[in-house]
Amino acid sequence: MQSEKQLWRFRRGSVHRALVVNINTWHYRPIGIYIRWTQNAVILVDKNKTPLGSKIYATLTKEFFTKFPALGSVCDNVV
């Protein structure tokens, strides 16, 4: 059986890389559409910009998938 140290992936006070996906301001698209979220959201990623989690519940814009293709496999909501 694994010890408690091996079961916890994130420790309190540890610093990780994160990708900001939703912010509480207006997001402008060149075709004239404005999108706004009510909450801020981030995704924890590693050095290669692949997500550390297995499921993303935040709604992402389609511009993220061109920059970070690894997010497409774990995200289900796209705007």
Secondary structure, DSSP 8 states (H G I E B T S, - for coil): ---HHHH-SS-TT---EEEEEE-SSEEE-TTS-EEE-SS-EEEEE-TTS-BSSS-B-S-B-THHHHH-GGGGGTB--B-
